[in-house]
Amino acid sequence: MAEPARARAVLSTEDFKLIREAVLHYLKAIEDQPESVKFSNLYHRLGSALGR
Protein backbone atom coordinates (compact mmCIF):
# COMPACT_ATOMS: atom_id res chain seq x y z
CA MET A 1 0.00 0.00 0.00
CA ALA A 2 1.39 3.39 -0.99
CA GLU A 3 1.56 6.14 1.60
CA PRO A 4 -0.64 9.19 1.03
CA ALA A 5 1.00 12.28 -0.42
CA ARG A 6 2.23 14.89 2.05
CA ALA A 7 -0.10 17.77 2.70
CA ARG A 8 0.88 20.99 0.98
CA ALA A 9 0.63 24.44 2.52
CA VAL A 10 -2.49 26.26 1.40
CA LEU A 11 -1.14 29.77 2.03
CA SER A 12 2.34 31.04 1.37
CA THR A 13 4.29 33.47 3.54
CA GLU A 14 3.51 36.16 0.97
CA ASP A 15 -0.22 35.36 1.30
CA PHE A 16 -0.04 35.87 5.07
CA LYS A 17 1.68 39.23 4.55
CA LEU A 18 -1.01 40.37 2.11
CA ILE A 19 -3.86 39.22 4.33
CA ARG A 20 -2.27 40.86 7.37
CA GLU A 21 -1.90 44.13 5.45
CA ALA A 22 -5.56 43.99 4.37
CA VAL A 23 -6.70 43.29 7.94
CA LEU A 24 -4.64 46.24 9.20
CA HIS A 25 -6.24 48.53 6.61
CA TYR A 26 -9.73 47.38 7.63
CA LEU A 27 -8.83 47.61 11.31
CA LYS A 28 -7.95 51.29 10.90
CA ALA A 29 -11.32 51.89 9.21
CA ILE A 30 -13.31 50.33 12.08
CA GLU A 31 -11.06 51.20 15.03
CA ASP A 32 -13.87 52.86 17.02
CA GLN A 33 -16.23 49.89 16.74
CA PRO A 34 -16.41 46.98 19.20
CA GLU A 35 -15.77 44.55 16.33
CA SER A 36 -12.24 45.97 15.97
CA VAL A 37 -11.04 43.81 18.88
CA LYS A 38 -11.63 40.65 16.85
CA PHE A 39 -9.72 42.06 13.89
CA SER A 40 -6.89 43.22 16.12
CA ASN A 41 -6.56 39.68 17.49
CA LEU A 42 -6.60 38.28 13.95
CA TYR A 43 -3.91 40.76 12.89
CA HIS A 44 -1.65 39.61 15.71
CA ARG A 45 -2.29 35.91 15.03
CA LEU A 46 -1.36 36.42 11.39
CA GLY A 47 1.86 38.06 12.52
CA SER A 48 2.62 35.05 14.70
CA ALA A 49 2.04 32.74 11.74
CA LEU A 50 4.68 34.63 9.74
CA GLY A 51 7.33 33.73 12.31
CA ARG A 52 6.89 29.98 11.83
DRENDO-1510 file (C-alpha; in Angstrom, 1 decimal, always signed):
<recs>
REC; n; res; u; v; w
REC; 1; MET; +0.0; +0.0; +0.0 .
REC; 2; ALA; +1.4; +3.4; -1.0 .
REC; 3; GLU; +1.6; +6.1; +1.6 .
REC; 4; PRO; -0.6; +9.2; +1.0 .
REC; 5; ALA; +1.0; +12.3; -0.4 .
REC; 6; ARG; +2.2; +14.9; +2.1 .
REC; 7; ALA; -0.1; +17.8; +2.7 .
REC; 8; ARG; +0.9; +21.0; +1.0 .
REC; 9; ALA; +0.6; +24.4; +2.5 .
REC; 10; VAL; -2.5; +26.3; +1.4 .
REC; 11; LEU; -1.1; +29.8; +2.0 .
REC; 12; SER; +2.3; +31.0; +1.4 .
REC; 13; THR; +4.3; +33.5; +3.5 .
REC; 14; GLU; +3.5; +36.2; +1.0 .
REC; 15; ASP; -0.2; +35.4; +1.3 .
REC; 16; PHE; +0.0; +35.9; +5.1 .
REC; 17; LYS; +1.7; +39.2; +4.5 .
REC; 18; LEU; -1.0; +40.4; +2.1 .
REC; 19; ILE; -3.9; +39.2; +4.3 .
REC; 20; ARG; -2.3; +40.9; +7.4 .
REC; 21; GLU; -1.9; +44.1; +5.4 .
REC; 22; ALA; -5.6; +44.0; +4.4 .
REC; 23; VAL; -6.7; +43.3; +7.9 .
REC; 24; LEU; -4.6; +46.2; +9.2 .
REC; 25; HIS; -6.2; +48.5; +6.6 .
REC; 26; TYR; -9.7; +47.4; +7.6 .
REC; 27; LEU; -8.8; +47.6; +11.3 .
REC; 28; LYS; -8.0; +51.3; +10.9 .
REC; 29; ALA; -11.3; +51.9; +9.2 .
REC; 30; ILE; -13.3; +50.3; +12.1 .
REC; 31; GLU; -11.1; +51.2; +15.0 .
REC; 32; ASP; -13.9; +52.9; +17.0 .
REC; 33; GLN; -16.2; +49.9; +16.7 .
REC; 34; PRO; -16.4; +47.0; +19.2 .
REC; 35; GLU; -15.8; +44.5; +16.3 .
REC; 36; SER; -12.2; +46.0; +16.0 .
REC; 37; VAL; -11.0; +43.8; +18.9 .
REC; 38; LYS; -11.6; +40.7; +16.8 .
REC; 39; PHE; -9.7; +42.1; +13.9 .
REC; 40; SER; -6.9; +43.2; +16.1 .
REC; 41; ASN; -6.6; +39.7; +17.5 .
REC; 42; LEU; -6.6; +38.3; +13.9 .
REC; 43; TYR; -3.9; +40.8; +12.9 .
REC; 44; HIS; -1.6; +39.6; +15.7 .
REC; 45; ARG; -2.3; +35.9; +15.0 .
REC; 46; LEU; -1.4; +36.4; +11.4 .
REC; 47; GLY; +1.9; +38.1; +12.5 .
REC; 48; SER; +2.6; +35.0; +14.7 .
REC; 49; ALA; +2.0; +32.7; +11.7 .
REC; 50; LEU; +4.7; +34.6; +9.7 .
REC; 51; GLY; +7.3; +33.7; +12.3 .
REC; 52; ARG; +6.9; +30.0; +11.8 .
</recs>
